[in-house]
Amino acid sequence: MENSDIDSLITKKKDLLRKEILDMNYDKEIFLDFCTSKKENGDDLDVWTLNELEQVISEFKEYINNTKDSKVNLEKLNNITKQKEDITIEVEQIKIYVIHNKNFY
């Protein structure tokens, strides 16, 4: 491969990363960790073909979206649990009030 072809490929890879990762406000460090987990020296742009890079970006976005969904679901579950605890406390307070007032009359 000639130098101009190599330079063109590197430019395409950088443009792809800029467009799909940086411009979309994904954390580049998390992306690099993800790449390293997928391929030895995955943080080195030269070890990826353009097609592989497109694929790993797609996998990364899916991973991040699933992680966000999981966090949102966990938050919702925690809120529901908190609401149930609050209701239980209120019910117990009402029981105590009723028992206390029943004995008073």
N, C-alpha and C positions, 0 to 999 in steps of 0.2 A: 504494500500500500504506500502510495506517495505521501510526502509530508503534507501537501495541500488537502489530500483526502483525510488524513489523520486529523489535521486541524479542523476541517469541516465537521467531522464526526464528533470531536470534542466540543465544538461550538454547539452542535445540535443537542448533545447530552446536557450541557450547561443550560441552554435555553429551556430544555424540557424541565430540568430541575427548578429553574427559576420560576417558570410558569406554573408548574404543578405542585411545588412544595412551598417555596418562599412567598410567591404572590398570593397563595391561598392561605398564608399564615400558619402553616404547619410548623412545628418545632423541628428545626434542622438537626438538632442533636438526637432527638428521638428517632428521626428518620435514619440517621447514620447508624444508630444502635440497631435499628430494625434491619438495615442492609447488612450489617456485620453478622447478625444472627442468621441471615440467609445464605451468606457466602463468605468464605475465607477472604480476608482483606476487603470486605464489602464496602468499607468506607473509601476505597480507592476507585475513582471513576473509571480507570482503565480496565478494571476486571469485568466490567459490564458491557455487553453489547447494547445497542440502542433498544432492541426488542426486549432484552432482559430487564433493562432499566424501566421501560414502560410497564412491564409486568410487575416488577417489585413496587413501583409507585402505586399501581392499582391495588396490590395486596396491602400495602401500607395504609392507604385510604380506607379500605374495608376494615382493617384492624382497628384503626382509630375510631371509625364510626361505630363499630361494635363495642369498643371500649366506652365511648361516650354514652351509647345506649344502655350499657350495663350500669354505668354510674348513675344515670338518670333513673333507671329502674330501682337501683339500690336506694337512692334518695327517696323515691316515692314509697318504697316499702318501709323505710325508716320513718317517714311522716305518718304512714298508716299505723305503724306500731305505736308511735308517740300519741296519736289520736286515741287509739284503743286504751293506752295507759291513762290518759287524761279522763276518758269516759269512766274507766274503772274507779279512778280516784273520786270522781264526782258521785258515782253510784254509792260508793262506800260512805262518803260524807252524808249523802241523803239518808242512808240506812241508819247511820249514827244519830242524825238529827231526829228521825222518826222514832227511834228507840228511846232516845233521851226525852223527847216531848211526850211520848206515850206514858212513860213512867211519871212524868210531871203531873199529868192530869189525873 
